[in-house]
Amino acid sequence: MTFHKEGYPTLILTLIISGLLLFLSKSFGPLWIYYLAVLLSLFLLIIVLQFFRSPTRKTKAENLNQVLTPADGKVVVIEKTFEPEFLKAECWQVSVFMSPLNVHINRNPVSGEVEYLKYHPGKYLVAWHPKSSTENERFTTSYNTLKGKVLIRQIAGALARRIVNNLKTGQTVTQSDEMGFIKFGSRVDIFLPLSATIKVKMDQMVKSPIDVIAEL
């Protein structure tokens, strides 16, 4: 278990706030206020450490037929839909909701070439809202693979205010390697060819890069 680099600014800010809180409570308040400040500081530190944790997981062997889940969380959508931004075609959509308790590292679901990247500023509706996929802050990534095109959309939630995407257009990537991070509660949509076979069920909990979303 390690601490993800995206969490260092938040960790430093938490330590500064906690230190200031402890200093003021000890210098100017009664003893019970100081004890309360200690408990609050420990609580904030634990929240930050668990949220930005980066657990060590055994990576699955690369499989060009499989689409791995790009994120930890709960499967909240499995449906056929039209993807209007880049694929412009009917697709399978599988959505994974990440609560603040989940690991928020995002990984490449497939191996292939990154052919499309697009950041969209937007609203901060709760991640399970039906319109969050098209109205929230989001980052779309499309992969061109030997088995077809796979598109994922990182979506900010009500608390998430920063989406990190480390990929570049034209880059060749490997399945299960880290591609980004979303801070706090959020969601990832995966768009797949209609020929894909979905391997998950509604409300199923999935972990990246362990669980298979679909087979191409």
PyMOL CGO cylinders between C-alpha atoms (Angstrom):
from pymol import cmd
from pymol.cgo import CYLINDER

trace = [
    CYLINDER, 0.00, 0.00, 0.00, 1.41, 3.37, -1.03, 0.3, 1, 1, 1, 1, 1, 1,
    CYLINDER, 1.41, 3.37, -1.03, 0.19, 6.97, -1.14, 0.3, 1, 1, 1, 1, 1, 1,
    CYLINDER, 0.19, 6.97, -1.14, -0.71, 8.36, -4.58, 0.3, 1, 1, 1, 1, 1, 1,
    CYLINDER, -0.71, 8.36, -4.58, 1.19, 11.42, -5.79, 0.3, 1, 1, 1, 1, 1, 1,
    CYLINDER, 1.19, 11.42, -5.79, -2.05, 13.28, -6.54, 0.3, 1, 1, 1, 1, 1, 1,
    CYLINDER, -2.05, 13.28, -6.54, -2.74, 13.35, -2.81, 0.3, 1, 1, 1, 1, 1, 1,
    CYLINDER, -2.74, 13.35, -2.81, 0.38, 15.22, -1.69, 0.3, 1, 1, 1, 1, 1, 1,
    CYLINDER, 0.38, 15.22, -1.69, -1.07, 18.77, -2.07, 0.3, 1, 1, 1, 1, 1, 1,
    CYLINDER, -1.07, 18.77, -2.07, -4.19, 17.73, -0.16, 0.3, 1, 1, 1, 1, 1, 1,
    CYLINDER, -4.19, 17.73, -0.16, -2.09, 16.00, 2.52, 0.3, 1, 1, 1, 1, 1, 1,
    CYLINDER, -2.09, 16.00, 2.52, 0.11, 19.09, 2.99, 0.3, 1, 1, 1, 1, 1, 1,
    CYLINDER, 0.11, 19.09, 2.99, -2.94, 21.34, 3.25, 0.3, 1, 1, 1, 1, 1, 1,
    CYLINDER, -2.94, 21.34, 3.25, -4.54, 18.96, 5.78, 0.3, 1, 1, 1, 1, 1, 1,
    CYLINDER, -4.54, 18.96, 5.78, -1.38, 18.96, 7.91, 0.3, 1, 1, 1, 1, 1, 1,
    CYLINDER, -1.38, 18.96, 7.91, -1.20, 22.77, 7.83, 0.3, 1, 1, 1, 1, 1, 1,
    CYLINDER, -1.20, 22.77, 7.83, -4.86, 23.17, 8.82, 0.3, 1, 1, 1, 1, 1, 1,
    CYLINDER, -4.86, 23.17, 8.82, -4.51, 20.51, 11.53, 0.3, 1, 1, 1, 1, 1, 1,
    CYLINDER, -4.51, 20.51, 11.53, -1.37, 22.13, 12.93, 0.3, 1, 1, 1, 1, 1, 1,
    CYLINDER, -1.37, 22.13, 12.93, -3.02, 25.55, 13.02, 0.3, 1, 1, 1, 1, 1, 1,
    CYLINDER, -3.02, 25.55, 13.02, -6.14, 24.10, 14.63, 0.3, 1, 1, 1, 1, 1, 1,
    CYLINDER, -6.14, 24.10, 14.63, -4.10, 22.35, 17.33, 0.3, 1, 1, 1, 1, 1, 1,
    CYLINDER, -4.10, 22.35, 17.33, -2.01, 25.47, 18.03, 0.3, 1, 1, 1, 1, 1, 1,
    CYLINDER, -2.01, 25.47, 18.03, -5.01, 27.77, 18.39, 0.3, 1, 1, 1, 1, 1, 1,
    CYLINDER, -5.01, 27.77, 18.39, -7.02, 25.32, 20.50, 0.3, 1, 1, 1, 1, 1, 1,
    CYLINDER, -7.02, 25.32, 20.50, -4.11, 24.68, 22.86, 0.3, 1, 1, 1, 1, 1, 1,
    CYLINDER, -4.11, 24.68, 22.86, -3.15, 28.35, 23.16, 0.3, 1, 1, 1, 1, 1, 1,
    CYLINDER, -3.15, 28.35, 23.16, -6.55, 29.99, 23.52, 0.3, 1, 1, 1, 1, 1, 1,
    CYLINDER, -6.55, 29.99, 23.52, -9.16, 27.35, 24.36, 0.3, 1, 1, 1, 1, 1, 1,
    CYLINDER, -9.16, 27.35, 24.36, -10.05, 25.05, 27.23, 0.3, 1, 1, 1, 1, 1, 1,
    CYLINDER, -10.05, 25.05, 27.23, -8.54, 21.57, 27.40, 0.3, 1, 1, 1, 1, 1, 1,
    CYLINDER, -8.54, 21.57, 27.40, -11.64, 19.85, 25.97, 0.3, 1, 1, 1, 1, 1, 1,
    CYLINDER, -11.64, 19.85, 25.97, -11.45, 22.02, 22.84, 0.3, 1, 1, 1, 1, 1, 1,
    CYLINDER, -11.45, 22.02, 22.84, -7.84, 20.89, 22.36, 0.3, 1, 1, 1, 1, 1, 1,
    CYLINDER, -7.84, 20.89, 22.36, -8.81, 17.22, 22.68, 0.3, 1, 1, 1, 1, 1, 1,
    CYLINDER, -8.81, 17.22, 22.68, -11.62, 17.78, 20.18, 0.3, 1, 1, 1, 1, 1, 1,
    CYLINDER, -11.62, 17.78, 20.18, -9.13, 19.39, 17.80, 0.3, 1, 1, 1, 1, 1, 1,
    CYLINDER, -9.13, 19.39, 17.80, -6.83, 16.36, 18.13, 0.3, 1, 1, 1, 1, 1, 1,
    CYLINDER, -6.83, 16.36, 18.13, -9.68, 13.99, 17.24, 0.3, 1, 1, 1, 1, 1, 1,
    CYLINDER, -9.68, 13.99, 17.24, -10.76, 16.16, 14.30, 0.3, 1, 1, 1, 1, 1, 1,
    CYLINDER, -10.76, 16.16, 14.30, -7.20, 16.37, 12.98, 0.3, 1, 1, 1, 1, 1, 1,
    CYLINDER, -7.20, 16.37, 12.98, -6.77, 12.60, 13.18, 0.3, 1, 1, 1, 1, 1, 1,
    CYLINDER, -6.77, 12.60, 13.18, -10.10, 12.09, 11.42, 0.3, 1, 1, 1, 1, 1, 1,
    CYLINDER, -10.10, 12.09, 11.42, -9.13, 14.41, 8.54, 0.3, 1, 1, 1, 1, 1, 1,
    CYLINDER, -9.13, 14.41, 8.54, -5.73, 12.76, 8.20, 0.3, 1, 1, 1, 1, 1, 1,
    CYLINDER, -5.73, 12.76, 8.20, -7.24, 9.26, 8.06, 0.3, 1, 1, 1, 1, 1, 1,
    CYLINDER, -7.24, 9.26, 8.06, -9.78, 10.40, 5.42, 0.3, 1, 1, 1, 1, 1, 1,
    CYLINDER, -9.78, 10.40, 5.42, -7.05, 11.87, 3.20, 0.3, 1, 1, 1, 1, 1, 1,
    CYLINDER, -7.05, 11.87, 3.20, -4.75, 8.85, 3.59, 0.3, 1, 1, 1, 1, 1, 1,
    CYLINDER, -4.75, 8.85, 3.59, -7.47, 6.32, 2.78, 0.3, 1, 1, 1, 1, 1, 1,
    CYLINDER, -7.47, 6.32, 2.78, -8.81, 8.30, -0.16, 0.3, 1, 1, 1, 1, 1, 1,
    CYLINDER, -8.81, 8.30, -0.16, -5.44, 8.70, -1.90, 0.3, 1, 1, 1, 1, 1, 1,
    CYLINDER, -5.44, 8.70, -1.90, -4.23, 5.19, -1.09, 0.3, 1, 1, 1, 1, 1, 1,
    CYLINDER, -4.23, 5.19, -1.09, -2.68, 3.21, -3.90, 0.3, 1, 1, 1, 1, 1, 1,
    CYLINDER, -2.68, 3.21, -3.90, -2.98, -0.50, -3.04, 0.3, 1, 1, 1, 1, 1, 1,
    CYLINDER, -2.98, -0.50, -3.04, -0.66, -3.04, -4.60, 0.3, 1, 1, 1, 1, 1, 1,
    CYLINDER, -0.66, -3.04, -4.60, -2.65, -5.37, -6.81, 0.3, 1, 1, 1, 1, 1, 1,
    CYLINDER, -2.65, -5.37, -6.81, -1.60, -8.22, -9.04, 0.3, 1, 1, 1, 1, 1, 1,
    CYLINDER, -1.60, -8.22, -9.04, -2.01, -7.13, -12.65, 0.3, 1, 1, 1, 1, 1, 1,
    CYLINDER, -2.01, -7.13, -12.65, -3.84, -9.49, -14.98, 0.3, 1, 1, 1, 1, 1, 1,
    CYLINDER, -3.84, -9.49, -14.98, -1.95, -10.75, -18.00, 0.3, 1, 1, 1, 1, 1, 1,
    CYLINDER, -1.95, -10.75, -18.00, -2.71, -8.63, -21.07, 0.3, 1, 1, 1, 1, 1, 1,
    CYLINDER, -2.71, -8.63, -21.07, -5.72, -10.01, -22.95, 0.3, 1, 1, 1, 1, 1, 1,
    CYLINDER, -5.72, -10.01, -22.95, -6.77, -8.25, -26.17, 0.3, 1, 1, 1, 1, 1, 1,
    CYLINDER, -6.77, -8.25, -26.17, -10.23, -9.82, -25.99, 0.3, 1, 1, 1, 1, 1, 1,
    CYLINDER, -10.23, -9.82, -25.99, -11.04, -8.46, -22.54, 0.3, 1, 1, 1, 1, 1, 1,
    CYLINDER, -11.04, -8.46, -22.54, -12.04, -4.99, -21.32, 0.3, 1, 1, 1, 1, 1, 1,
    CYLINDER, -12.04, -4.99, -21.32, -11.01, -4.46, -17.70, 0.3, 1, 1, 1, 1, 1, 1,
    CYLINDER, -11.01, -4.46, -17.70, -12.81, -2.07, -15.41, 0.3, 1, 1, 1, 1, 1, 1,
    CYLINDER, -12.81, -2.07, -15.41, -10.96, 1.27, -15.47, 0.3, 1, 1, 1, 1, 1, 1,
    CYLINDER, -10.96, 1.27, -15.47, -12.07, 2.08, -11.92, 0.3, 1, 1, 1, 1, 1, 1,
    CYLINDER, -12.07, 2.08, -11.92, -13.08, 0.60, -8.59, 0.3, 1, 1, 1, 1, 1, 1,
    CYLINDER, -13.08, 0.60, -8.59, -16.71, 0.94, -7.60, 0.3, 1, 1, 1, 1, 1, 1,
    CYLINDER, -16.71, 0.94, -7.60, -20.26, -0.20, -8.20, 0.3, 1, 1, 1, 1, 1, 1,
    CYLINDER, -20.26, -0.20, -8.20, -21.80, -0.96, -11.59, 0.3, 1, 1, 1, 1, 1, 1,
    CYLINDER, -21.80, -0.96, -11.59, -24.77, 1.43, -11.86, 0.3, 1, 1, 1, 1, 1, 1,
    CYLINDER, -24.77, 1.43, -11.86, -25.58, 1.37, -15.60, 0.3, 1, 1, 1, 1, 1, 1,
    CYLINDER, -25.58, 1.37, -15.60, -25.69, -1.41, -18.20, 0.3, 1, 1, 1, 1, 1, 1,
    CYLINDER, -25.69, -1.41, -18.20, -27.59, -0.34, -21.30, 0.3, 1, 1, 1, 1, 1, 1,
    CYLINDER, -27.59, -0.34, -21.30, -27.50, 0.18, -25.03, 0.3, 1, 1, 1, 1, 1, 1,
    CYLINDER, -27.50, 0.18, -25.03, -27.18, 3.84, -25.93, 0.3, 1, 1, 1, 1, 1, 1,
    CYLINDER, -27.18, 3.84, -25.93, -25.95, 6.27, -28.60, 0.3, 1, 1, 1, 1, 1, 1,
    CYLINDER, -25.95, 6.27, -28.60, -22.51, 7.80, -28.00, 0.3, 1, 1, 1, 1, 1, 1,
    CYLINDER, -22.51, 7.80, -28.00, -22.68, 11.24, -29.70, 0.3, 1, 1, 1, 1, 1, 1,
    CYLINDER, -22.68, 11.24, -29.70, -19.29, 12.80, -28.96, 0.3, 1, 1, 1, 1, 1, 1,
    CYLINDER, -19.29, 12.80, -28.96, -16.78, 10.68, -30.86, 0.3, 1, 1, 1, 1, 1, 1,
    CYLINDER, -16.78, 10.68, -30.86, -17.98, 7.18, -31.71, 0.3, 1, 1, 1, 1, 1, 1,
    CYLINDER, -17.98, 7.18, -31.71, -21.32, 8.50, -33.02, 0.3, 1, 1, 1, 1, 1, 1,
    CYLINDER, -21.32, 8.50, -33.02, -22.80, 5.02, -32.93, 0.3, 1, 1, 1, 1, 1, 1,
    CYLINDER, -22.80, 5.02, -32.93, -24.99, 2.72, -30.88, 0.3, 1, 1, 1, 1, 1, 1,
    CYLINDER, -24.99, 2.72, -30.88, -22.94, 1.15, -28.08, 0.3, 1, 1, 1, 1, 1, 1,
    CYLINDER, -22.94, 1.15, -28.08, -23.08, -0.75, -24.87, 0.3, 1, 1, 1, 1, 1, 1,
    CYLINDER, -23.08, -0.75, -24.87, -22.63, 1.59, -21.91, 0.3, 1, 1, 1, 1, 1, 1,
    CYLINDER, -22.63, 1.59, -21.91, -21.38, 0.31, -18.57, 0.3, 1, 1, 1, 1, 1, 1,
    CYLINDER, -21.38, 0.31, -18.57, -20.97, 2.87, -15.77, 0.3, 1, 1, 1, 1, 1, 1,
    CYLINDER, -20.97, 2.87, -15.77, -19.01, 2.43, -12.56, 0.3, 1, 1, 1, 1, 1, 1,
    CYLINDER, -19.01, 2.43, -12.56, -19.75, 4.74, -9.61, 0.3, 1, 1, 1, 1, 1, 1,
    CYLINDER, -19.75, 4.74, -9.61, -16.85, 5.49, -7.26, 0.3, 1, 1, 1, 1, 1, 1,
    CYLINDER, -16.85, 5.49, -7.26, -17.79, 6.51, -3.73, 0.3, 1, 1, 1, 1, 1, 1,
    CYLINDER, -17.79, 6.51, -3.73, -15.32, 8.49, -1.56, 0.3, 1, 1, 1, 1, 1, 1,
    CYLINDER, -15.32, 8.49, -1.56, -14.38, 5.15, 0.04, 0.3, 1, 1, 1, 1, 1, 1,
    CYLINDER, -14.38, 5.15, 0.04, -13.18, 3.59, -3.23, 0.3, 1, 1, 1, 1, 1, 1,
    CYLINDER, -13.18, 3.59, -3.23, -9.68, 3.77, -4.68, 0.3, 1, 1, 1, 1, 1, 1,
    CYLINDER, -9.68, 3.77, -4.68, -9.86, 6.57, -7.28, 0.3, 1, 1, 1, 1, 1, 1,
    CYLINDER, -9.86, 6.57, -7.28, -7.01, 5.58, -9.58, 0.3, 1, 1, 1, 1, 1, 1,
    CYLINDER, -7.01, 5.58, -9.58, -8.15, 5.05, -13.18, 0.3, 1, 1, 1, 1, 1, 1,
    CYLINDER, -8.15, 5.05, -13.18, -6.43, 2.50, -15.45, 0.3, 1, 1, 1, 1, 1, 1,
    CYLINDER, -6.43, 2.50, -15.45, -6.47, 1.68, -19.15, 0.3, 1, 1, 1, 1, 1, 1,
    CYLINDER, -6.47, 1.68, -19.15, -9.22, -0.89, -19.75, 0.3, 1, 1, 1, 1, 1, 1,
    CYLINDER, -9.22, -0.89, -19.75, -7.58, -2.07, -22.98, 0.3, 1, 1, 1, 1, 1, 1,
    CYLINDER, -7.58, -2.07, -22.98, -4.30, -1.97, -24.88, 0.3, 1, 1, 1, 1, 1, 1,
    CYLINDER, -4.30, -1.97, -24.88, -4.17, 0.16, -28.01, 0.3, 1, 1, 1, 1, 1, 1,
    CYLINDER, -4.17, 0.16, -28.01, -3.67, 3.65, -29.40, 0.3, 1, 1, 1, 1, 1, 1,
    CYLINDER, -3.67, 3.65, -29.40, -5.19, 6.71, -27.78, 0.3, 1, 1, 1, 1, 1, 1,
    CYLINDER, -5.19, 6.71, -27.78, -6.97, 8.32, -30.72, 0.3, 1, 1, 1, 1, 1, 1,
    CYLINDER, -6.97, 8.32, -30.72, -9.11, 10.94, -29.00, 0.3, 1, 1, 1, 1, 1, 1,
    CYLINDER, -9.11, 10.94, -29.00, -8.85, 13.05, -25.83, 0.3, 1, 1, 1, 1, 1, 1,
    CYLINDER, -8.85, 13.05, -25.83, -11.22, 15.85, -24.87, 0.3, 1, 1, 1, 1, 1, 1,
    CYLINDER, -11.22, 15.85, -24.87, -11.74, 17.77, -21.62, 0.3, 1, 1, 1, 1, 1, 1,
    CYLINDER, -11.74, 17.77, -21.62, -15.16, 19.32, -21.01, 0.3, 1, 1, 1, 1, 1, 1,
    CYLINDER, -15.16, 19.32, -21.01, -15.80, 21.83, -18.21, 0.3, 1, 1, 1, 1, 1, 1,
    CYLINDER, -15.80, 21.83, -18.21, -19.25, 21.52, -16.71, 0.3, 1, 1, 1, 1, 1, 1,
    CYLINDER, -19.25, 21.52, -16.71, -21.51, 21.18, -13.71, 0.3, 1, 1, 1, 1, 1, 1,
    CYLINDER, -21.51, 21.18, -13.71, -21.04, 19.11, -10.54, 0.3, 1, 1, 1, 1, 1, 1,
    CYLINDER, -21.04, 19.11, -10.54, -24.24, 17.11, -10.34, 0.3, 1, 1, 1, 1, 1, 1,
    CYLINDER, -24.24, 17.11, -10.34, -24.13, 13.99, -8.17, 0.3, 1, 1, 1, 1, 1, 1,
    CYLINDER, -24.13, 13.99, -8.17, -22.30, 11.29, -10.15, 0.3, 1, 1, 1, 1, 1, 1,
    CYLINDER, -22.30, 11.29, -10.15, -25.34, 8.97, -10.35, 0.3, 1, 1, 1, 1, 1, 1,
    CYLINDER, -25.34, 8.97, -10.35, -27.52, 11.71, -11.90, 0.3, 1, 1, 1, 1, 1, 1,
    CYLINDER, -27.52, 11.71, -11.90, -28.68, 10.68, -15.43, 0.3, 1, 1, 1, 1, 1, 1,
    CYLINDER, -28.68, 10.68, -15.43, -27.39, 13.95, -16.91, 0.3, 1, 1, 1, 1, 1, 1,
    CYLINDER, -27.39, 13.95, -16.91, -23.97, 13.83, -15.24, 0.3, 1, 1, 1, 1, 1, 1,
    CYLINDER, -23.97, 13.83, -15.24, -22.53, 12.01, -18.28, 0.3, 1, 1, 1, 1, 1, 1,
    CYLINDER, -22.53, 12.01, -18.28, -23.30, 14.97, -20.55, 0.3, 1, 1, 1, 1, 1, 1,
    CYLINDER, -23.30, 14.97, -20.55, -23.44, 18.02, -18.24, 0.3, 1, 1, 1, 1, 1, 1,
    CYLINDER, -23.44, 18.02, -18.24, -20.75, 17.47, -15.58, 0.3, 1, 1, 1, 1, 1, 1,
    CYLINDER, -20.75, 17.47, -15.58, -17.07, 18.24, -15.85, 0.3, 1, 1, 1, 1, 1, 1,
    CYLINDER, -17.07, 18.24, -15.85, -15.67, 15.25, -17.75, 0.3, 1, 1, 1, 1, 1, 1,
    CYLINDER, -15.67, 15.25, -17.75, -12.75, 13.89, -19.76, 0.3, 1, 1, 1, 1, 1, 1,
    CYLINDER, -12.75, 13.89, -19.76, -13.33, 11.58, -22.73, 0.3, 1, 1, 1, 1, 1, 1,
    CYLINDER, -13.33, 11.58, -22.73, -10.72, 9.08, -23.94, 0.3, 1, 1, 1, 1, 1, 1,
    CYLINDER, -10.72, 9.08, -23.94, -11.10, 6.79, -26.95, 0.3, 1, 1, 1, 1, 1, 1,
    CYLINDER, -11.10, 6.79, -26.95, -8.84, 3.80, -27.58, 0.3, 1, 1, 1, 1, 1, 1,
    CYLINDER, -8.84, 3.80, -27.58, -8.36, 2.18, -30.97, 0.3, 1, 1, 1, 1, 1, 1,
    CYLINDER, -8.36, 2.18, -30.97, -7.70, -1.52, -30.41, 0.3, 1, 1, 1, 1, 1, 1,
    CYLINDER, -7.70, -1.52, -30.41, -7.27, -4.55, -32.64, 0.3, 1, 1, 1, 1, 1, 1,
    CYLINDER, -7.27, -4.55, -32.64, -10.79, -5.58, -31.57, 0.3, 1, 1, 1, 1, 1, 1,
    CYLINDER, -10.79, -5.58, -31.57, -12.48, -2.22, -32.16, 0.3, 1, 1, 1, 1, 1, 1,
    CYLINDER, -12.48, -2.22, -32.16, -12.91, 1.13, -30.45, 0.3, 1, 1, 1, 1, 1, 1,
    CYLINDER, -12.91, 1.13, -30.45, -13.45, 1.50, -26.70, 0.3, 1, 1, 1, 1, 1, 1,
    CYLINDER, -13.45, 1.50, -26.70, -14.31, 4.86, -25.17, 0.3, 1, 1, 1, 1, 1, 1,
    CYLINDER, -14.31, 4.86, -25.17, -14.29, 5.85, -21.50, 0.3, 1, 1, 1, 1, 1, 1,
    CYLINDER, -14.29, 5.85, -21.50, -15.50, 9.05, -19.88, 0.3, 1, 1, 1, 1, 1, 1,
    CYLINDER, -15.50, 9.05, -19.88, -14.17, 10.20, -16.50, 0.3, 1, 1, 1, 1, 1, 1,
    CYLINDER, -14.17, 10.20, -16.50, -16.95, 12.22, -14.84, 0.3, 1, 1, 1, 1, 1, 1,
    CYLINDER, -16.95, 12.22, -14.84, -16.64, 14.55, -11.87, 0.3, 1, 1, 1, 1, 1, 1,
    CYLINDER, -16.64, 14.55, -11.87, -19.24, 14.26, -9.12, 0.3, 1, 1, 1, 1, 1, 1,
    CYLINDER, -19.24, 14.26, -9.12, -20.65, 16.66, -6.54, 0.3, 1, 1, 1, 1, 1, 1,
    CYLINDER, -20.65, 16.66, -6.54, -17.40, 16.55, -4.53, 0.3, 1, 1, 1, 1, 1, 1,
    CYLINDER, -17.40, 16.55, -4.53, -14.90, 15.80, -7.30, 0.3, 1, 1, 1, 1, 1, 1,
    CYLINDER, -14.90, 15.80, -7.30, -13.39, 19.03, -8.61, 0.3, 1, 1, 1, 1, 1, 1,
    CYLINDER, -13.39, 19.03, -8.61, -10.38, 17.75, -10.48, 0.3, 1, 1, 1, 1, 1, 1,
    CYLINDER, -10.38, 17.75, -10.48, -10.05, 15.09, -13.15, 0.3, 1, 1, 1, 1, 1, 1,
    CYLINDER, -10.05, 15.09, -13.15, -6.51, 13.97, -13.98, 0.3, 1, 1, 1, 1, 1, 1,
    CYLINDER, -6.51, 13.97, -13.98, -5.79, 12.35, -17.35, 0.3, 1, 1, 1, 1, 1, 1,
    CYLINDER, -5.79, 12.35, -17.35, -2.14, 11.52, -18.09, 0.3, 1, 1, 1, 1, 1, 1,
    CYLINDER, -2.14, 11.52, -18.09, -2.53, 10.28, -21.67, 0.3, 1, 1, 1, 1, 1, 1,
    CYLINDER, -2.53, 10.28, -21.67, -1.60, 11.90, -24.99, 0.3, 1, 1, 1, 1, 1, 1,
    CYLINDER, -1.60, 11.90, -24.99, -3.24, 11.56, -28.39, 0.3, 1, 1, 1, 1, 1, 1,
    CYLINDER, -3.24, 11.56, -28.39, -1.38, 9.01, -30.52, 0.3, 1, 1, 1, 1, 1, 1,
    CYLINDER, -1.38, 9.01, -30.52, 0.14, 7.29, -27.50, 0.3, 1, 1, 1, 1, 1, 1,
    CYLINDER, 0.14, 7.29, -27.50, 0.25, 3.50, -27.43, 0.3, 1, 1, 1, 1, 1, 1,
    CYLINDER, 0.25, 3.50, -27.43, -0.86, 2.24, -24.02, 0.3, 1, 1, 1, 1, 1, 1,
    CYLINDER, -0.86, 2.24, -24.02, -0.95, -1.06, -22.20, 0.3, 1, 1, 1, 1, 1, 1,
    CYLINDER, -0.95, -1.06, -22.20, -3.99, -2.54, -20.53, 0.3, 1, 1, 1, 1, 1, 1,
    CYLINDER, -3.99, -2.54, -20.53, -4.12, -1.99, -16.74, 0.3, 1, 1, 1, 1, 1, 1,
    CYLINDER, -4.12, -1.99, -16.74, -1.48, 0.78, -16.67, 0.3, 1, 1, 1, 1, 1, 1,
    CYLINDER, -1.48, 0.78, -16.67, -2.54, 3.92, -14.81, 0.3, 1, 1, 1, 1, 1, 1,
    CYLINDER, -2.54, 3.92, -14.81, -4.15, 6.58, -17.02, 0.3, 1, 1, 1, 1, 1, 1,
    CYLINDER, -4.15, 6.58, -17.02, -5.57, 9.08, -14.53, 0.3, 1, 1, 1, 1, 1, 1,
    CYLINDER, -5.57, 9.08, -14.53, -7.24, 9.93, -11.24, 0.3, 1, 1, 1, 1, 1, 1,
    CYLINDER, -7.24, 9.93, -11.24, -10.47, 11.58, -10.08, 0.3, 1, 1, 1, 1, 1, 1,
    CYLINDER, -10.47, 11.58, -10.08, -10.52, 13.32, -6.72, 0.3, 1, 1, 1, 1, 1, 1,
    CYLINDER, -10.52, 13.32, -6.72, -13.44, 12.33, -4.47, 0.3, 1, 1, 1, 1, 1, 1,
    CYLINDER, -13.44, 12.33, -4.47, -16.79, 10.79, -5.46, 0.3, 1, 1, 1, 1, 1, 1,
    CYLINDER, -16.79, 10.79, -5.46, -17.15, 10.33, -9.20, 0.3, 1, 1, 1, 1, 1, 1,
    CYLINDER, -17.15, 10.33, -9.20, -18.01, 7.98, -12.05, 0.3, 1, 1, 1, 1, 1, 1,
    CYLINDER, -18.01, 7.98, -12.05, -16.54, 6.38, -15.18, 0.3, 1, 1, 1, 1, 1, 1,
    CYLINDER, -16.54, 6.38, -15.18, -18.62, 5.45, -18.24, 0.3, 1, 1, 1, 1, 1, 1,
    CYLINDER, -18.62, 5.45, -18.24, -17.34, 2.75, -20.60, 0.3, 1, 1, 1, 1, 1, 1,
    CYLINDER, -17.34, 2.75, -20.60, -18.69, 2.59, -24.18, 0.3, 1, 1, 1, 1, 1, 1,
    CYLINDER, -18.69, 2.59, -24.18, -18.27, -0.69, -26.04, 0.3, 1, 1, 1, 1, 1, 1,
    CYLINDER, -18.27, -0.69, -26.04, -19.21, -2.14, -29.47, 0.3, 1, 1, 1, 1, 1, 1,
    CYLINDER, -19.21, -2.14, -29.47, -22.60, -3.83, -29.59, 0.3, 1, 1, 1, 1, 1, 1,
    CYLINDER, -22.60, -3.83, -29.59, -20.77, -7.06, -30.46, 0.3, 1, 1, 1, 1, 1, 1,
    CYLINDER, -20.77, -7.06, -30.46, -19.15, -7.05, -26.99, 0.3, 1, 1, 1, 1, 1, 1,
    CYLINDER, -19.15, -7.05, -26.99, -20.30, -9.54, -24.37, 0.3, 1, 1, 1, 1, 1, 1,
    CYLINDER, -20.30, -9.54, -24.37, -20.96, -7.85, -21.03, 0.3, 1, 1, 1, 1, 1, 1,
    CYLINDER, -20.96, -7.85, -21.03, -19.45, -9.76, -18.10, 0.3, 1, 1, 1, 1, 1, 1,
    CYLINDER, -19.45, -9.76, -18.10, -20.78, -7.75, -15.14, 0.3, 1, 1, 1, 1, 1, 1,
    CYLINDER, -20.78, -7.75, -15.14, -24.18, -7.29, -13.53, 0.3, 1, 1, 1, 1, 1, 1,
    CYLINDER, -24.18, -7.29, -13.53, -26.01, -4.30, -12.05, 0.3, 1, 1, 1, 1, 1, 1,
    CYLINDER, -26.01, -4.30, -12.05, -24.87, -3.38, -8.53, 0.3, 1, 1, 1, 1, 1, 1,
    CYLINDER, -24.87, -3.38, -8.53, -21.78, -5.58, -8.83, 0.3, 1, 1, 1, 1, 1, 1,
    CYLINDER, -21.78, -5.58, -8.83, -18.69, -4.25, -7.05, 0.3, 1, 1, 1, 1, 1, 1,
    CYLINDER, -18.69, -4.25, -7.05, -15.60, -4.21, -9.29, 0.3, 1, 1, 1, 1, 1, 1,
    CYLINDER, -15.60, -4.21, -9.29, -11.90, -3.56, -8.76, 0.3, 1, 1, 1, 1, 1, 1,
    CYLINDER, -11.90, -3.56, -8.76, -9.35, -2.28, -11.25, 0.3, 1, 1, 1, 1, 1, 1,
    CYLINDER, -9.35, -2.28, -11.25, -7.35, -3.85, -12.86, 0.3, 1, 1, 1, 1, 1, 1,
    CYLINDER, -7.35, -3.85, -12.86, -8.80, -7.16, -11.69, 0.3, 1, 1, 1, 1, 1, 1,
    CYLINDER, -8.80, -7.16, -11.69, -12.37, -7.46, -12.91, 0.3, 1, 1, 1, 1, 1, 1,
    CYLINDER, -12.37, -7.46, -12.91, -13.46, -7.89, -16.53, 0.3, 1, 1, 1, 1, 1, 1,
    CYLINDER, -13.46, -7.89, -16.53, -16.23, -5.57, -17.78, 0.3, 1, 1, 1, 1, 1, 1,
    CYLINDER, -16.23, -5.57, -17.78, -16.70, -7.22, -21.18, 0.3, 1, 1, 1, 1, 1, 1,
    CYLINDER, -16.70, -7.22, -21.18, -15.20, -9.41, -23.88, 0.3, 1, 1, 1, 1, 1, 1,
    CYLINDER, -15.20, -9.41, -23.88, -14.72, -8.06, -27.40, 0.3, 1, 1, 1, 1, 1, 1,
]
cmd.load_cgo(trace, "trace")
